[in-house]
Amino acid sequence: MTTTQLTLMMAFILSLLGLALHRTHLVSALLCIESMLITLFMATTTITQITQLTTATILPMTLLTFSACEASAGLALLVATARTHATDHLKNLNLLQC
């Protein structure tokens, strides 16, 4: 295992641990998910450059597009919950109420 692969794997695991352990605010959960997606983007870009497959060059751009869509949906959810509940604490949110 190369140092690049080890670094990317450790970054993904740290993001996953951050998501599992620090779920007090919605912003911190969104940042952990975003860092996981950025790590996956860097991993797919690295694999594409190492293998030099022309068919796999669209995969990192597709992942980056989905990451941007996820970020915009997460921020819209953050704004909506901050307006309705006046906080971003995940324990105070009850999304089943109308």
C-alpha positions as CSV (number, residue, x, y, z in Angstrom):
1,M,0.0,0.0,0.0
2,T,1.4,3.3,-1.0
3,T,1.5,6.4,1.1
4,T,-1.1,8.1,-1.0
5,Q,-3.5,5.2,-0.6
6,L,-2.8,5.1,3.2
7,T,-3.4,8.9,3.5
8,L,-6.7,8.7,1.6
9,M,-7.9,5.7,3.6
10,M,-7.0,7.4,6.9
11,A,-8.8,10.6,5.8
12,F,-11.9,8.7,4.9
13,I,-11.8,6.8,8.2
14,L,-11.3,10.0,10.2
15,S,-14.3,11.6,8.4
16,L,-16.4,8.6,9.1
17,L,-15.4,8.7,12.8
18,G,-16.2,12.4,12.9
19,L,-19.6,11.7,11.5
20,A,-20.2,8.9,14.0
21,L,-18.9,10.6,17.1
22,H,-19.6,14.4,16.7
23,R,-23.3,14.5,15.8
24,T,-24.3,17.5,17.9
25,H,-24.7,20.1,15.1
26,L,-26.0,19.6,11.6
27,V,-23.1,21.7,10.2
28,S,-20.5,19.3,11.6
29,A,-22.3,16.3,10.1
30,L,-22.5,18.0,6.7
31,L,-18.8,18.8,6.9
32,C,-17.9,15.2,7.7
33,I,-20.0,14.0,4.7
34,E,-18.4,16.6,2.5
35,S,-14.9,15.5,3.5
36,M,-15.8,11.9,2.8
37,L,-16.9,12.8,-0.7
38,I,-13.7,14.9,-1.3
39,T,-11.6,11.9,-0.2
40,L,-13.5,9.7,-2.6
41,F,-13.0,12.2,-5.3
42,M,-9.2,12.3,-4.7
43,A,-9.1,8.5,-4.6
44,T,-10.9,8.1,-7.9
45,T,-8.7,10.8,-9.5
46,T,-5.6,9.0,-8.3
47,I,-6.8,5.7,-9.5
48,T,-7.7,7.1,-12.9
49,Q,-4.3,8.7,-13.3
50,I,-2.5,5.5,-12.2
51,T,-4.4,3.2,-14.5
52,Q,-4.7,5.7,-17.4
53,L,-8.0,4.3,-18.5
54,T,-9.8,6.6,-20.8
55,T,-13.2,5.2,-19.9
56,A,-12.8,6.0,-16.2
57,T,-12.0,9.7,-16.7
58,I,-15.6,10.8,-16.3
59,L,-16.0,9.1,-12.9
60,P,-14.3,11.8,-10.8
61,M,-16.2,14.6,-12.5
62,T,-19.5,12.7,-11.9
63,L,-18.6,12.2,-8.2
64,L,-17.7,15.9,-7.9
65,T,-21.1,16.9,-9.5
66,F,-23.0,14.7,-7.0
67,S,-20.9,16.2,-4.2
68,A,-21.9,19.7,-5.2
69,C,-25.6,18.6,-5.3
70,E,-25.3,17.1,-1.9
71,A,-23.7,20.2,-0.5
72,S,-26.4,22.4,-1.9
73,A,-29.2,20.2,-0.6
74,G,-27.5,20.0,2.8
75,L,-27.2,23.8,3.1
76,A,-30.8,24.2,2.0
77,L,-31.8,21.8,4.8
78,L,-29.6,23.7,7.2
79,V,-31.3,27.0,6.3
80,A,-34.8,25.5,6.5
81,T,-34.2,23.9,9.9
82,A,-32.5,27.1,11.3
83,R,-35.5,29.1,10.2
84,T,-38.2,26.8,11.6
85,H,-36.4,25.5,14.8
86,A,-34.0,28.4,15.4
87,T,-31.1,26.0,16.0
88,D,-29.0,23.4,14.2
89,H,-28.7,20.9,17.1
90,L,-29.6,17.5,15.8
91,K,-31.2,16.4,19.1
92,N,-33.7,19.3,19.0
93,L,-34.9,18.5,15.5
94,N,-38.0,16.5,15.1
95,L,-38.6,16.3,11.3
96,L,-41.7,14.2,11.6
97,Q,-43.8,17.2,12.8
98,C,-45.5,19.4,10.3
